[in-house]
Amino acid sequence: MTGQATEPFSRRLRASTHEVHERAHHSSYMNALLDGRLTLDGYTALAEQYAFIYGTLEDAAATMSTDPVGGPFVIPELHRMPGLTADLDRLAGPGWRDRITPSPATSAYVERLTEVAFTWPGGYVAHQYTRYLGDLAGGQVVGKLLERSYGITGAGAQFYDFSALGSPSAFRTRYRTLLDDAPWDEAEHAHIMAETRRAFELNIAVLDDLADAVDVHAAA
């Protein structure tokens, strides 16, 4: 066996997505958000797009929950729609579901989720990994930013509350074990890594659409 084949899949997956993860983290929109340069409406625009993405991903989770390979990855404590719904009730007001529309990039993201996350366990995991592990890593930072910049705690910032998971470190260890123990061969590992990179690219496109929509350069 090669050295690559003996290295844990979780480590290889992280390494294979490092570059695209960094580009997402340092996108114009995320820079403006993390620097506190966005209005509250500018942040709300992100939450609105997330409603389409997470709604679809968590519909896929319901389907994947009975799959022998994908099922162990369906972890209800990760799910963001309950908190996101409460956030948008406060941020966007009653009836927000009837008013929001997906950006072109969000529509493309949802289309890809629909194609791969409902029937392919590796596809579900690729998109789950991209979304939730990133949210868990950045949640404390963004949650504190919402309080500092906009005075928001509780409803309005629940999307970033992962307290139901317990220790983030212990959860990450659990998740890495799931990745490493899943019955995937090297070809499937490569397929999942490619889909995970695609998921990050789809996320970057959403952030770029938002940067144009909220004019982050004017916020500078």
Residue pairs with C-beta under 8 A, 6 or more apart in sequence:
4 12
5 186
8 176
8 179
8 180
9 179
9 180
9 182
9 184
9 189
10 175
10 176
10 179
10 180
12 189
12 193
13 129
13 179
13 189
13 192
13 193
13 196
16 193
16 196
16 197
17 130
17 193
17 196
17 197
17 200
20 197
20 200
20 201
20 204
21 134
21 200
23 200
23 204
24 30
24 134
24 200
24 203
24 204
24 207
25 138
27 204
27 207
27 208
27 211
28 207
28 208
28 211
28 216
28 217
29 46
29 207
29 208
29 210
29 211
29 214
29 216
30 207
31 216
32 38
32 42
32 211
32 214
32 216
32 219
32 220
33 42
33 43
33 46
33 142
33 145
34 141
34 142
34 145
36 145
36 148
36 149
37 216
37 219
37 220
38 149
38 214
38 216
38 219
39 214
39 219
40 91
40 150
40 152
41 214
42 210
42 214
42 216
42 219
43 91
43 146
43 150
44 88
44 91
44 92
45 210
45 213
45 214
46 210
47 84
47 87
47 88
47 91
47 92
47 159
48 88
48 92
48 96
48 100
49 102
49 103
49 106
49 206
49 209
49 210
50 80
50 84
50 159
51 81
51 84
51 85
51 88
51 97
51 100
52 100
52 102
52 106
52 107
52 109
52 110
53 106
53 109
53 110
53 113
53 131
53 206
54 79
54 80
54 81
54 84
54 131
55 81
56 110
56 113
56 114
56 117
57 113
57 117
57 127
57 128
57 131
58 79
58 80
58 81
59 118
60 113
60 117
60 118
60 124
60 127
61 74
61 79
61 124
61 128
63 118
63 119
64 70
64 71
64 73
64 74
64 117
64 118
64 121
64 124
65 71
65 74
67 121
69 121
69 182
69 183
70 121
70 124
70 125
72 178
72 182
73 121
73 124
73 125
73 128
73 178
77 162
77 164
77 165
78 128
78 132
78 162
78 165
80 131
80 132
80 135
80 159
82 158
83 158
83 159
83 160
83 161
84 158
84 159
86 155
86 156
86 158
87 155
87 156
87 157
87 158
87 159
88 96
89 96
89 155
90 152
90 155
90 156
91 156
92 99
92 100
102 110
103 206
103 209
103 210
103 213
104 209
105 202
105 205
105 206
105 208
105 209
106 206
106 209
108 202
108 205
109 202
109 203
109 205
109 206
112 198
112 199
112 202
113 127
115 123
116 123
116 124
116 126
116 127
116 195
117 123
117 124
117 127
117 128
118 124
121 182
122 184
122 188
122 191
122 192
122 195
123 192
123 195
125 179
125 182
125 192
126 192
126 193
126 195
126 196
126 198
126 199
127 195
127 196
127 199
129 179
129 196
129 199
130 196
130 199
130 200
130 203
131 199
131 203
133 172
133 175
135 159
135 160
135 162
136 162
136 165
136 168
136 171
136 172
138 160
139 160
139 161
139 162
140 160
142 160
143 157
143 160
143 161
146 152
146 153
146 156
146 157
146 160
147 153
147 157
150 156
162 168
165 171
184 192
